[in-house]
Amino acid sequence: MPVNGREVISRFDKLNNEAGNHKERWERMAPYIAPSRVGITTKNAPGVSQVRHVYDSTTMMAAELMAMFIAGHIINPSQRWFNFTTEDQVPPEIADPINEWNEECRDITLKRLSKSLFYAEGPESIIDYAGFGTGFLLCEENPQPSNQTLRGFRGFHFTAEKTGRFLIAEGPDGLVDTAFNEFELSARVMVDRWGRDNVSEAVKKAIDEGHQDRAFRIVHGIYPRPKAERSYGAKGMPWVSCWVEYESKNVCHESGYRVFPAAVPRYHRTPGEVFGRGRGDLAFPDTWTLNNAKRLGFEDWALKIRPPILHASDSVIGTLNLTPAGTMQVNTHGRPVKDVLAPFMTGSSPEVSQIKEEELRASIRQIFYIDHIIKLLETEKSEMTAYEFAKKIELLFRLMGPVYGRHELEYLHKIVDIMWDLQFYANAFPPPPPEIFQTSGNISIEFQNPIARAQRSGDAEALMLVMNDSAPLIQVFGPSVMDRLDPELAFEGLLNTRGVPARWQRSDEQISRLRAARAEQNAKEVQLADMEQMASAAGAAAPMMKVLQSQNGVKSA
């Protein structure tokens, strides 16, 4: 069933009205957290200042540093921050080719990511996530160029929608499955993109009258398609993708997605609300107070630098001139000048205000974990060992761990799921090994970032503690107390926890050959040692034999 443009716009308006309170809150917060998000409820002209009436940048710097720190550790372009693995317990004899294929697919995906705008748009969505509570990152395949046709997979296209520019709704599982965003397109771009036959009469008229740059409001809707309407082709996929002109309700284009194409992470979710709330909500009272304190401090500063002039009501003063070295005529009527003219002193104590401002800045930095982050960034190797530094990073990420679980599910998993779907159905991966058909074929994702490792490091720490605690027992009762621990499984678990690549590890077959060769070499060494011992014994016995032979010869003679 074709998309109904009126129904799409009606639902967009409904979600937009429901988000009204959130938008007002974001509009108040935006100048102090991320000025580029200003203009949510009021449209500003391009180039207008975004930080008017903002006197302190502590919060915006803290929000950006926290977001960049998180991005640098969970989606760092210099790291292999995720792995593809099989969900099944794969038998050892078929595990190696499957693991190598998974790693090859991962490396191909990371290479394509580096050629996209992911590492630019991704941190932008994390700023919205940390500061305002909800991020939005759209992941699609690059569109076909208008002047050529590209074969095969065209690469990834990422777009981070700013806070207040998108609307969302949840599905029955509590995850976001619906998204709308609104923007403007010129009549020329609409015709080039969708064709003249698919645009409204108003757009055609603008083109015919020479107003090709006239802007029209466009709503892009992504929502689940009813099961009864699913079929083959783009218009039958599980998620609808439609572009509707707002005024005419004309559907300019309809397509679809196999999976929901957006990652929408939410920091904290209040019951009954769809949008999340971030660290910026916690810091806003201090942010607002600090900004007002700075404003009042500047006003007091101005009064102290250029104080108002008090003069007697019966004095005669010429033109008031407060410029340096300027002249001003005064008729004091015989009285001292100081009795006629005097500056007004406010009597304020700016040092008290400065103390309060530092307390507010410290509170804001603590809310965004900036003190922990700066201490890590300023640490010198001469002051701290690599192990101590790693443990401090692990402690910081454990503080973030409770919200990281939702972030991993709604952000990282969604991004990798979308990328896998786009590449797999475009045949952009090498053929899988035959061994994978001996499994269920389900591919899972394992993240290799410091936060995920910090959450998985408990097993490794437990093993190290057991080894330390068992040392006295081994000395008293002997090494048999360690028989319960399987060393091979324990070492394999350490390799997986620390994220050692599979291609650096020997296969079971290689290990068997290595152990057989080692056993053969040990046997040869034992045999050689026995032969040497026998030869040594024979050499020591030779003189005695000669003596016995000579004695026997004498007796026989």
Secondary structure, 3 states (H helix, E strand, C coil): CCCCHHHHHHHHHHHHHHCHHHHHHHHHHHHHHCHHHCCCCCCCCCCCCCCCCCCCCHHHHHHHHHHHHHHHHHCCCCCCCEEEEECCCCCHHHHHHHHHHHHHHHHHHHHHHHCCCHHHHHHHHHHHHHHCCECCEEEEECCCCCCCCCCCCCCEEEEECCCCCEEEEECCCCCEEEEEEEEEEEHHHHHHHHCHHHCCHHHHHHHHCCCCCCEEEEEEEEEECCHHHCCCCHHHCCEEEEEEECCCCCEEEEEEECCCCEECCECECCCCCCCCECHHHHHHHHHHHHHHHHHHHHHHHHHHHCCCEEECCCCEECCCCCCCCCCCCEECCCCCHHHHEEECCCCCCHHHHHHHHHHHHHHHHHHCCHHHHHHHHCCCCCCCCHHHHHHHHHHHHHHHHHHHHHHHHHHHHHHHHHHHHHHHHCCCCCCCCHHHHHCCCCEEEEECCHHHHHHHHHHHHHHHHHHHHHHHHHHHHCHHHHHHCCHHHHHHHHHHHHCCCHHHCCCHHHHHHHHHHHHHHHHHHHHHHHHHHHHHHHHHHHHHHHHHHHHHHHHHC
